[in-house]
Amino acid sequence: MVGRRKISFFNETKLQIWNKLSSWQNKLFSSGGREVLIKAVAQAVPAYAMSVFKLPASICEDIQKAIARF
């Protein structure tokens, strides 16, 4: 249940994205390849959660920071 602990509930989504990005970190991709990966996978992971619940702003900022660092 989401309730009052939204940030801890959505941390799993943030960790899924972080794990995906960190597994690709050591591989050599062109800038276009990185863009395709981000659009296809990293932005698709929170799509369901965002369609059902309103994500806290801090979680959205953390996801954006992780994508920008990739």
For each residue, the residues with C-beta under 8 A, 3 or more apart:
1:
2: 5 6 9 53
3: 6 9
4:
5: 2 8 9
6: 2 3 9 10 53 55 56 59
7: 10 11 56 58 59
8: 5 11
9: 2 3 5 6 12
10: 6 7 13 14 49 53 55 56 59
11: 7 8 14 15 59
12: 9 15 16
13: 10 16 17 45 46 49 55 59 63
14: 10 11 17 18 59 62 63 66
15: 11 12 18 19
16: 12 13 19 20 45
17: 13 14 20 21 42 45 46 63 66 67
18: 14 15 21 22 66
19: 15 16 22 23
20: 16 17 23 24 41 42 45
21: 17 18 24 25 42 66 67 69 70
22: 18 19 25
23: 19 20
24: 20 21 27 29 37 70
25: 21 22 70
26:
27: 24
28:
29: 24 33 34 37
30: 33 34
31: 34 35
32: 35 36
33: 29 30 36 37
34: 29 30 31 37 38 70
35: 31 32 38 39
36: 32 33 39 40
37: 24 29 33 34 40 41 42
38: 34 35 41 42 43 67 70
39: 35 36 42 43
40: 36 37 43 44
41: 20 37 38 44 45
42: 17 20 21 37 38 39 45 63 66 67 70
43: 38 39 40 46 47 67
44: 40 41 47
45: 13 16 17 20 41 42
46: 13 17 43 49 50 55 63
47: 43 44 50 51
48: 51 52
49: 10 13 46 52 53 55
50: 46 47 53 54 55
51: 47 48
52: 48 49
53: 2 6 10 49 50
54: 50
55: 6 10 13 46 49 50 59 60
56: 6 7 10 59 60
57: 60 61
58: 7 61 62
59: 6 7 10 11 13 14 55 56 62 63
60: 55 56 57 63 64
61: 57 58 64 65
62: 14 58 59 65 66
63: 13 14 17 42 46 59 60 66 67
64: 60 61 67 68
65: 61 62 68 69
66: 14 17 18 21 42 62 63 69 70
67: 17 21 38 42 43 63 64 70
68: 64 65
69: 21 65 66
70: 21 24 25 34 38 42 66 67
